[in-house]
Amino acid sequence: MIPSFLRTLSAGALLLAGILIAMPPERASAQDSGALQINWEVRNRFRLFREERDFLLHVENARNRSILAAEQSLELQSEGRGWARNMVNRLCIDLQGRVNQPCTRDNTKENYLTPIDHPVTVRLVGAVPVGATCAWSFDDGDGPQQSTFDCAEPINLRVRYGKQTVATVDVSSGSDPTQRVQTEIQVRDIFVAGLGDSIASGEGNPDRPLALSDEGFCFRSYLGTAGAQYYRPSRHGFKGGRACEAPDTLANWQRYSALWFNSPCHRSLYSYQTRTALALAVRYTHIAVTYLPLACTGASISDGLLGSQRARECPPGKTGVCNTSVNAQVAELREALTAAKKRQPDRTLDLVLLSVGANDIYFSGLVADVIVETATERALFRRSGVMAAVDDSRDALARELPQNFVKLREALKPLVGGDLSHVVYVSYANPALAEGGVPCRGGKAGFDIHPAFNADPQRLARVSTFVDTEFLPQLKGLATCTRGALCRDPEADRMTFVDAHQAAFADHGFCAHSGNDPEFDRSCFAENGQSFNPDIVSAASQPMLCGRGASEYRAYLPRARWIRDANDSYFAAMTYPQGLPAASQPTDIHDATWGVLSAVYGGAVHPSAEGHAAMADAALPAASTVLGLDAAPPNVTRGFLPQLLPGAQQ
């Protein structure tokens, strides 16, 4: 249909003016690069960010780059301190996981889950005559808004959510005929939720890493003798007792913790889920992304997604009260969606990013079985149930996980309109492969942060084989309704499955090394597993054998390994989990239990920020396809206006 402003044009006028062009901007540009067009894009379209400068940093670093390459660029720009360290305080979701309603974004109050409008920038592009004047009109059906500017000036406005706005511009330049260009603006706001476990939450990558002291901090071992002490780097700023004979409170120690987007769940802005949602907003200029992260470290399907779970830790607060329980993720999502639909009945959940299943088969117990070497610790861990053998995991994989997946599928289906293809299941990668997929050899390298650790080669090989040949194939079958998975309707129950990143991880396991690794790592993390000073007298002031200060470590620099080892876990996060049962809570921060947990509960054997970026690179095409974002863009029309005769109406 010819737009109304051209209906009165005579056939002769149209012939003189040229052919009316109506095609997508990209095609129009390809055929007629000089033609005038209206370009528009949504500003600060990753709505989790309150300030546009944070979004623009990612836009700039994403130009002609993969998500991984952009992450590496940002890591170098930040000198290894990480791009999220300041952004984490400028979000529409607070550090307790509460959505800010309203959220003030770029000085405008917005409802986060149900926006009523979006900020848009409109520009005239193409062969714009120098000094031309543009008379703009924007009409969303409630009457046009009109203004006139120099054509070189961009126009900023807010357009109504769910309504089409017709943008029209009349371009005047001296005696040349006035040209009119018109396009349609309609922002698609995509609601994305992130669900799952520690791989989904971003465990291992605190938004603001721990600041380390160059001095030592004493831990006891389980042997309990005076000689069973060892020193590791302390926390910067901690003024309490660093010797084992000088106990201090956990509250005092926690004041100097790493900072997470959400401490109870160790949610991180570096997670592949956040990076995928952010990449959608960066790549597609006509959408906005409303992202709700709910994944929680330690989650299983039963305890985490469908039921509540224990928190990992609590941020220091004024009340001093630690809520050790986290609500079920599916219930939280259902509540958020219900509240959104009350305000906007047509609001839908467009995409779910999901990774879960590892905790259902006791994967952390397998890790403990591999890395804990000494008999005393092995006996204690086995007795407390935090160590598992491959046979235990194999049994859970065969019996419990398939049944749990059925329950999860039924819980998610109503939230995505009955179509589980909108659930993008991103699988795990084998963390113990390097140099062309060869299993890591094991040993103390990367694990000498605790005297009892040593990655046993035989147990490591056994777990690696189990992961590759049994666990990962079974997960794929469960998500895609193959391999005998229990699916009532395979077509509707099949999730969108992503595992393209697994091949890349085969060269970047926890044992991968490169001459381009950070200098501190190469100098101070010894391949023979002797990185720390064993003399408890001198280690109190200098715990590193390399003679350098631990404060030089940088969690966010490019490395060959995309998997955090235990040394990385301690140096980046040094977590003292507070969600443990009361009987397991040590009363002394120098306790042997804290020594073990501080080395693993900050993300040992979890992807680094680079690993998460590689996962996001794999997830992005699947998410784009599910959302249909690569379809042809809206049409644009262009034409010349005739010289109006007296009395003629436009």
N, C-alpha and C positions, 0 to 999 in steps of 0.2 A: 504494500500500500504506500502511495506517495504521501509523505508527511504533509500536514495541513498547511504549513507555511509555503508550500510549493503548489498547492492545488490551483491557485489563480494564475499560474504562469501559463502563457500560451505556448503552443507547440513551437512557434518561431523563436520565442525567447529561450526555450530549452535548447533548441538547436544551436542558437548563437552562444549560449552559455556553455555548451559541451554536454557530455553524457553524465547523468547522475550516477555516482559511484556508490555502491552499497556492498561492502565486504568487510571482513575482519581487519583491524588495523594492521596486523602483521602482513597479510596478503596485499593490502593496499600499499604498504610501504615497499614491499618487494617489487610491485609493478610500477609504482609512481612515487619515487622517493621524495619528490619535491611537493607532493600534494599536502594541503593543510589537513591536520587531524587534531582531534581533541584527545589528549591522553589524560587518564586519571588513575590515581592509586590511593589506597587507604593508608593513612599515616599511622605510625606506631601500632601496626596491625597484630602484633603479638600482645594480647591484652593483659597478660600477666605482668608486663613491664609498665610501671607507672610513668616512666620518663622516656621520651622518644630518643634521647641520646644513647640509651642502652640498646635499643633496637637498631639504631643506625650503625652502631659499632659492628653488629653482626652482619648487617647488610653490606657494609664496606668490605669486611673480610671474606664475605661469601662470593664476591665477584669472580666468576669463572673458576671457582674452586669447589671441590667436594667438601662435605662437612668435616671430614678428617683433616684435609689441608687447611681449612679455615681454623679448626681447633689448634693445629700446630702453629699457625701464624699468630693467633691470639696468645698462645703460650709464650712465644718468643717476645711478643710485645709487652707482656706483663712481667718479663724476666722470671718466669716460672712461678709467680705468685698467684696466677689464675685470674681470669676475667670476671669471675662471679663474686669475688671477695667483697666488693662494694654494692653490686647490683642486688645482692641478697636482702638488703635493707630497703629496697625500692620496688616492692612487689605488691600486687593486689591480694595476696594471700600472706598472712603473717606467719611468724616462726612457730606458732602453735598449730598451724594448719587451718586457721579460720579465714574464710573469705571476707574481705572488707566490703561491706555493703552500706553506703556506696563506696566506690574506690575513686579517689581523685587522681585522674590521669591527665597529665599536661594541663593542670589547672581547671579541669572540667570534671564534675562529679558524674560518674557512670555507675549503673547497676552492672556488676560484673557478669553474672550468669545470664541476665536478660537485658542487653543493651537496647536503648530506644533509638540511638543514632550512632553514626560513625564519622570520624574526621576524615576528610578527603581533600586531596590537592589536585587541582585541574590545571592543565597547561595546554596551550596551543602550540603545536609542533609542525615541522615541515618548513616550506619556503615562506616563512613569515616576513612580509615586507618591513624594512627598517622604518621605525616610527609609526607603524600601523596602530590604529585604535580598535580595541575589541569591546563590543557591547555584549555583555554576557546575560543570559537568562537561565535560571534553574527552576524547573517546575515539577513538583512531586504530586500534582493534582489538587493542591490547596492554593493555587495561584502562584505565578512566577515571582522569583526574586531577581531583580535586575541591577546591574552595575556596569560601569564603563571604566576600563583601565588600558594602559599601554599593553600591547599584545605580548610584550616580553615578560610581563608580570604573571606569576602563578596565582591562582585563586584558591583560597582555603575556605572550606565551608563544612558543615555537618549535614549529612543526608540521612533521611529516616530509614531505620531498619525495617526490612520487609516491604518497602515501597520503592517503586522505580522513579528515579528523577531524570527528567529529560533536560540535558544540557545543550544550549544553543548559543552560538557566538556569531555575531556579524562583524566581519573584518573590513575596516575602511582604511584606505591608503590613498590620499590625494584624489586624483581624477580617475583612478582605476575603479572598475566595477566592484561593488560591495560583494564580498563572498560570505556565504553562510555555511557553517558546519554544525552538525548536530550529532549527538550520541546519547546513549542511555547509560545511566549510572545506577547500579543496584549491587549493594555490598552483600556478599554471602558470609554470614557469620557461622563459622564451623565450631561446634562444641566437641572437644576432644577430652577424653578421660584416660588417665594412666593407672593401671592396676597391676599388682603383682608383688614380687618379693624383692630381695636385695639387689638383684640384677636390674630390676625395673626401677628401683628407687635411686640408684646411683651410689650405693654403698662403696666406700673406699675413696670417695672424692668429696671431702667437705668443701663447702662453698668458700669458707675462709679457713685454710689449713692451720693446724697447730703451729704456734711459734715456739721453737725449741730453744733451750738454754745450752750454752757450751759446757755447763757444769753437769755433774752426775747426780743421779737419784738412785737410792738403794732399794733393792727388792730382796726379799728372802726366797729361798727355795723350799720345797716341801720337806727337805731333809731336816730342817729346823736347827741345825748346829750353827755355832758362831762362824764357821768357815763357809757355810752355805749361803753366802750373800754375793750379790753382783750389782754393778752399777751400769745404768744406761742414761742417756741424756734426759735432763729434767725439762720441765715446762718453763718457758721464758716468763718472768714476772713473779713466779712462785717464790715466796720468801719464807715459807714454812720449813719444817724439818725435812732435810734431804737424806739424812742418815737413818738406817733401819732402827736405831735406838731413839729416834726423835719422831714419834708418831704425830700425825696431824689429821685434821678432819677432811672428809671427802668434799664437803661444801667449800672449803677453802681451796682445795685442789681444782675443783670444777670451775672456779672463776676464770681459769686460764685454758678452757677447753677449746677445741676446734668449733667452728660455727657452721651449722647445717641449716639449709632451707627449712628443715623440720627435724629437730633432734630426736624426738621419740621414734621416728621411723628412718632416720638417716636419709631423708630425701635430699637430693642434690640437683642443682641446676645443670650439672654436667651429665645427668642420666640420659640414656639414649631416648627415653620417652620425651623429656623436655626438649632435647635437641631435634627430634623429629617434628614435634609440634612447632617449634621455632622455625625450622627449615621450611615448613609449609608456608608460614607467614612471610618469610624472606623471599621465597621463590614466586609466590602468586600474589600479584599486587592488587587484585580485585576482591580479596577475601580478608576477613579478620578471623583470628583464631582465639577462641576462649578455651583455655586449658585448665583442667582440674586434676592435679596430681594426687593420687591416693595410695600409691605403692608403698610398701613398708618392709624394711629389712627383717628377715626372720619369718615372713609370712608363708604359710602353706595354704592350701585350698580351704581346709577345715578351720584352721586357726590363723585368721588374717583376712581372707577374702569373704568367707561365709560366716565366720565367727570372730570374736574379738581375739586379740593377741597381746603379748607382753611388749612394752615399750623397750627400745634399746637403751636410751638414756634420757635424762631431763635437762633442759637448759637451766642455768642458775636463775632463780627468780626471787622476787621480793618476799613471797610467802614462804618459800622454803619447802613447799609441799610438792611432792613428785607423784604425778598420776602414772602409775606403772602399767596401765591398760590402754590399748588403742582400739577404737571401734572397728567393726567389720567394714571392709572396704566397699563391698557390694551394697550394704545398708546405707553407708554414707553417700554413695553415688545415687541410689534410689531416692534418698531424701532430698538431695540437691536437685535432681531432675523433677521431682514432684513439686518442689517450691518454684522452680523455674516455669513449669507448665501452668501454675496458678496465675502467674503474671503474664505469660505468653503461651496460650494454649497450643500454638503450633511449634513451640520449641522442641527440638529433637536432639537426641544424642547421636552425633554423626559418626564417631569413630572411637573405638576403645583400643588402646595399646596394652598388650598383656604379655607377661612372662611369669610363669609359675610352674611348680612341680619339683624343683630341686629339693626343697625342704620336706616335701612329701616322701622323698626316698632317702632322707637323712644325709644329704650331701655334705653338710658341715661336719657330720660325724665321720664321713669318709676322709675328709681333709685332716681331721684330728688323728685318725688312724695312720695316715701317711706321715705326718710331720712330727708327732710326739714319739720320741725315741726311748727315753729313760723308763725303767721298769716302774719306779714309784709313781710318776705322773700317769703312765698308761693304766696302772691299776686303779688310781683314783678317778681318772676320766671314765674308765669303763664302768666303774661302780656308780658313778653319777649319771650315766646315760648319755654322755656327750661324745661318745666314740662309737662308730658303727663299722661293721665289716661289709664287704661286697655282697655276701649272702643275705645280710639284713636288707640292704637296698634292693637287691634283686627280688626279694619276697614282696616288699612294699610296691615295687614297680609292677608286679604281676597282679597283686590283690587289691591294694588300697587306691593307687593312683587312678586306674580306670573308673572305679566307682565314684571317686571324688570329682573326676572330670564330668561325669554325667550330671552330678549335682550342680557344678559350676555352670555348665551349659544351660541348664534349665533356669538358673538364677539370672543369667545374662540375657537370655533371649528376649524377655519382655522389654528390657531397657533399650534394645536396638531394633525394635519393631519386628522382632521375630526372625531377622536376617543376620545370622552370625558371621557372614562374610565381612561385616563391619567391625568385627573383632580381629585385629591384626595381631596374631600370636608370633612374637619374636623369640626364636629358640636361643638356647645357650651355645657357647663355644667351648671346646675342650681347652682348659687353661694350662695344660701341661705339655703343649707341643711347641717345638721351635725348630728352626733350621730345616724347612721343608717337610714339616709334619712328623719329624722324629721325636719320640717322647723324651722329655727332660730326663737327665740322668739321675737327678736327686742329689742329696748331700745337704750340707749346712749353708751353702751360699744362698743369701737372701733370707735365711731363716735363723741366723745366729743371734737374733735379737733376744732369744731366750735359750739358756743353756740346755734345756731338755729337747730342743727341736733339732730334727735332722730328717730331711725328706728321704725316707727309705726307698731305694731303687725298685725293689721287688713289689712292695705295696703300691708304689706310685704307678708302675707299669700295669698292675692289675686293675687299679681304679681307672686309669686312662683307657684301657681296653674296654672296660665295662661301659664307660661313658660313650665311647665311639660306636660300639657295636650293639649295645642294648638300650641305654637310656635315651640317647638322642633319636634313634629311629622310632622308639616307642612313643616319644613325645609327638613326633610328626604324625604318627598314626592317630593318636588321640585328638589332635587338633584338626586333622583333615578327614576324619572318619574313614580311615583305611586301616589295614593290618588288624581287622577284626574289632575295631573300636565300637563301643556301644553308642550308636546314634539312631534315634527314632526316624529321622528324616535326613539322610546324608546331604541332600542338596541345601536344605535350610540350616543344618547343624554344622556345616563345614566352615571352620574359621579360615581366614586368609593367613597363610603360613609364610614365615620369613626365616631363611637360614643361609642366605648368600654370604654372610659375613664369616661363616665358619672356615672357609678356605683361607681367608686373610689371616685369621687368628692362628692358623697352623704354623706361621713363621714368627709369632709374637707371644709365645707363652711366658710364664714367669721366669724361665731360665734364659730367655733370649738376651744377648748382649751385642753391643755395637761400639765401634770406635767413636761414634758420634753421641753416645750416651753422655749425660751431664758429667762434667769433670769431677764433681763431688762423688758421684756414684762410682766412677772408675777408680778413684783414689781411695775411697773409704769403705766401700762395700766389697770385702775381699772374697774372691772366688774360692778360697780355701776355707771359708767360714770362720775366719779369725779377724773380725772387724772391730771388736771391742776389747778394751783394756781389762785383763783379768785381775790385775792387782787392785784390791779394794781401797788401798790407801791413795794411790795416784789417780785412780779412776774417779774418785770423788770430785776432782777438779778437771780431769781430762779423760772422759770415758771412751773417746775414739782412739784407736791405735794409729790412725793415719796422722794424728797430730793436728787435725783441722777441727773447727767448731761445728757441732751439729746444726747450728743456726744457718749454715750455708746450704743445707739441703733445700731443694725446691721441688715441691710435689707436682708442679705443672710445667715441666719441660719435656720436650719430645724424647722418647726412649724406645729402644728396640722392643722391650717388654710392654705389652698392653695389659698385663695382669699384675696387680699389686702383689708383691711377696710380703712376708711377715715384717721385714724391715721397713718397707714402705708404709705398711699399716700403722706401725708404731710412730714413725716419723711424721706422718701426715695427720693422724687422728688420735692416737694413743687413748682409746676409748675404755672407760671403766663403766661397763653396763650396769644400769640401775634397775632393769626390769627382771633381774634374777629373783628366784624364790628367796624368801627371807633367810632360810637356812643356809643358802649359798652366798649370802652377802658378807664379804669380809668387813671387819670393823676397823682395820688398819690399812692405810693406803700403801704400805710397804709389804702387804701380805703376799704370799706366794701365788694365791689365786689371781690377784690383780696383776701380777707379773705376767702370767700366761694370757689373761683376757685382754690386757692392754696391747698385746702383740698381735692379736687376731681379730678382735671385734671392731677394728677400724677399717676393715675391708681386705684382709689377707685373702688371696686367691679370688679376687674380684677384678673386673675390668677397670683400667685407668680411664681418664677423660678421653684419651686417644681411642681406647677400645670402645667406649660408648659412642664416640663419633663415628667409628667404623660401623657399628651396629645401626646407627641412625641412617648412614648412607644406604644400608641394605633395606631398612624399613621405609624410607621415603618413597621410592617408586610404588611400593604396594599401597601405602596410604593414599597417594595421589590417584592411583587407579580406582580404589574403592570409592573415593570421593568424587571421581569424574572430573578432576580439575584440569585435565589436558584437553577438554572439549574446546571447540571454537569459541572465541570471545564474542561479546555483543557487537552488533553491527554499528557502523558509523556511516552517516550520509554527508555528502558534500555537494555544493553547487553554487553557481553564481546567482545573485539576486538581480532581476532586471532593473533598469532605471525606471522608477515608478512615474507614471504620468499623473498629472494633477487629478486629484479625485480618486485615483486608484487606491484600493485597499490591499494591504499586504496580508 
